[in-house]
Amino acid sequence: MSDLEYPADLRYTADHEWVRTNGDGAVRVGITAYAQDALGDVVYVSLPSVGDALTAGDSCGEVESTKSVSDLYAPLDGEVTAVNEALDATPELVNSDPYGEGWMYELKLADPAAVDALQDRDTYTASLG
């Protein structure tokens, strides 16, 4: 395993996205250190729009790097309530601070308890093998 970080207070998806609960039925979503490392230098991020209704597993945006383009997938069902507009001008925040300033969007969840079904850190890091 590399020196990439995976905070214990987050939940993770098999698509290498993280979910942080805000305590009010909303979550913040981004991509993991593993994902940004695999992508390389991020040059463009396409995010869903505020008001979009997302269904878990659906493609809802893209992350473009110098190496490839990868889809973003909705981790849970919900409505987009905020997007990180800073990524328009500085997409490299995804590389430098994937769990902080490089967050992608926020979702008001259809079912806040659904977060519990996502992977915890140990399960996620074990899947990276």
C-alpha positions in Angstrom: 0.0 0.0 0.0 1.3 3.5 -0.8 1.3 6.5 1.5 -2.1 7.7 0.2 -4.5 8.7 2.9 -8.0 7.4 3.5 -9.8 9.2 6.4 -11.6 6.9 8.8 -14.6 9.2 9.2 -15.6 8.8 5.5 -17.5 6.2 3.6 -16.2 4.9 0.2 -17.6 3.4 -3.0 -16.2 0.8 -5.4 -15.9 3.6 -7.9 -13.3 5.4 -5.7 -15.5 8.1 -4.4 -15.7 9.3 -0.8 -18.8 10.5 1.1 -18.7 12.7 4.2 -22.0 13.1 6.2 -22.8 16.6 7.3 -25.3 15.5 9.9 -28.3 17.1 8.3 -29.2 14.4 5.8 -26.7 15.8 3.3 -23.3 14.5 2.2 -20.3 15.9 0.5 -18.8 13.8 -2.3 -15.3 13.7 -3.9 -12.9 11.2 -5.3 -10.3 9.3 -3.2 -6.6 9.7 -3.0 -6.3 6.5 -5.0 -8.5 7.8 -7.8 -6.7 11.1 -8.1 -3.3 9.3 -8.0 -4.4 6.9 -10.7 -5.7 9.7 -12.9 -2.6 11.9 -12.7 -2.8 15.6 -13.1 -6.5 16.7 -13.2 -7.1 19.4 -15.8 -10.9 19.6 -15.9 -13.9 18.6 -13.8 -17.5 18.4 -15.1 -20.0 18.3 -12.2 -23.7 17.8 -11.9 -25.9 21.0 -11.5 -27.6 22.2 -8.4 -31.1 20.8 -8.4 -30.2 17.6 -10.3 -31.7 14.5 -9.0 -29.2 11.7 -8.9 -29.7 7.9 -8.7 -27.0 5.8 -7.1 -24.7 4.3 -9.8 -25.6 6.8 -12.5 -22.9 8.8 -14.2 -23.1 12.5 -13.0 -20.0 14.1 -14.3 -16.4 13.6 -15.4 -12.9 14.1 -14.3 -10.4 14.7 -17.0 -6.7 14.3 -16.5 -3.6 14.5 -18.7 -3.9 10.7 -19.0 -7.6 9.9 -19.3 -11.3 10.9 -18.7 -13.2 9.1 -15.9 -16.8 9.2 -15.1 -18.1 10.3 -11.7 -20.9 8.1 -10.4 -23.5 9.1 -7.9 -22.8 7.2 -4.6 -26.4 7.5 -3.4 -29.8 8.7 -4.4 -30.4 12.4 -3.8 -30.6 16.0 -5.0 -27.5 18.1 -5.7 -27.5 21.1 -3.3 -24.1 22.5 -4.0 -21.1 22.1 -6.3 -17.5 23.1 -5.8 -17.2 26.0 -8.2 -13.5 26.5 -7.3 -12.8 23.4 -9.4 -13.7 25.4 -12.6 -10.6 27.6 -12.2 -8.4 25.2 -10.2 -9.2 21.6 -11.0 -5.8 20.6 -9.5 -7.3 20.9 -6.1 -8.6 17.4 -6.7 -5.0 16.3 -6.7 -3.6 18.5 -3.9 -6.5 18.2 -1.4 -9.0 15.4 -2.5 -10.8 15.3 0.9 -10.8 19.1 1.5 -10.7 21.8 -1.1 -11.0 19.3 -3.9 -14.5 18.1 -2.9 -16.9 17.8 -5.8 -20.6 18.3 -4.9 -23.1 18.0 -2.0 -26.2 15.8 -2.0 -29.4 16.0 0.0 -30.0 12.3 0.5 -33.3 10.6 -0.3 -32.4 8.1 2.5 -29.8 9.3 4.9 -29.4 5.8 6.4 -28.2 4.6 2.9 -24.7 6.0 3.8 -24.3 3.0 6.2 -24.3 0.6 3.2 -21.2 2.2 1.7 -17.7 0.8 2.5 -15.8 1.8 5.6 -12.1 2.7 5.3 -10.9 -0.9 6.1 -13.2 -2.5 3.5 -12.2 0.1 0.9 -8.5 -0.1 1.4 -8.6 -3.9 1.4 -10.3 -3.7 -2.0 -7.3 -1.8 -3.4 -5.2 -4.8 -2.7 
